Amino acid sequence: MQKATITLETLTCPSCMQKIDSAVKSLDGVDKESVNVLFNSSKVKLNFDDQKISIEKITDAITALGYEVKKTQVKAL
């Protein structure tokens, strides 16, 4: 398992948070309980199984919604 912090360009509204939350939680390999979208800091924190999904696929799902990813940090759990 890996722990990731994804920094977004900006989150402008609570519905943006919900879209990102739903999209990330729907991905196979993401620990749904760990997903936390932080509105004020424009960050998404989550744990994922790097044997099932890559951080690139997670960020691709976010960018497909129209949000810009500024930076990602990944650490082993």
N, C-alpha and C positions, 0 to 999 in steps of 0.2 A: 504494500500500500504506500501511496505517496500523499503528501499534503500539499495543496496548491493555493496560492493567493494570486488572483488575476486582477490587475488594476485596469480599469476602463477609463476612457477619455472623460466621460461624464454620464451621470444618470440624471435625467431631468424630471422624472415623476415616479410615483409609486407603481403605476402600471408597468413601467419599464422594468422595475424590480421583479414584478410578478412574471413577466414574460421570460426574463432570464432565468429565474428560479425554476419555472416549469420546464424550460428547454433543457437546462443542465440536469435536473432530476430525471428527465426521461431517457438520458443516455445510459446504455448498458455499461457497467463498470464503475459508475459513480455511486459513492455511498450517499444515498438520498438523505439520510439523517444528518449528514455533516454539511450539507449545502447551506450557506449563509450569504445572502446578498446584502451588502452594507450600503445603504443609500447615501449617507453623508460623506463617506470616504470613497465612493465609487469603486468598491472592491467586491469580488466574489471569492469566498473561501470555501474549500471543499476537500474531501479525501476521495481518492480514486485508486482503482486497481490497475496498475500500469501493465499488467498482463492482458487486460481486456480492452483498455482504451488509452490513447495517448493524450497528453496535454494539448497537442495540436488539434486533435479532433474536438476537444472540449472548447477551445478558443474558436475553432471554425464554426461551431454551433452558435456561439455568441455573435460572431461577426455576421453570420447569415441572417441574424435578426436585425442587423443594421447598426450594431454598436461597435465602437473601435476599441480594440485591446491595446493598451499602452505597454504593459509589462506583465510578465509572469514569473513567479518564483515557485519552485518545486523543491520539496524536502522529503526525504525518506521518513516514514513513521517508525 
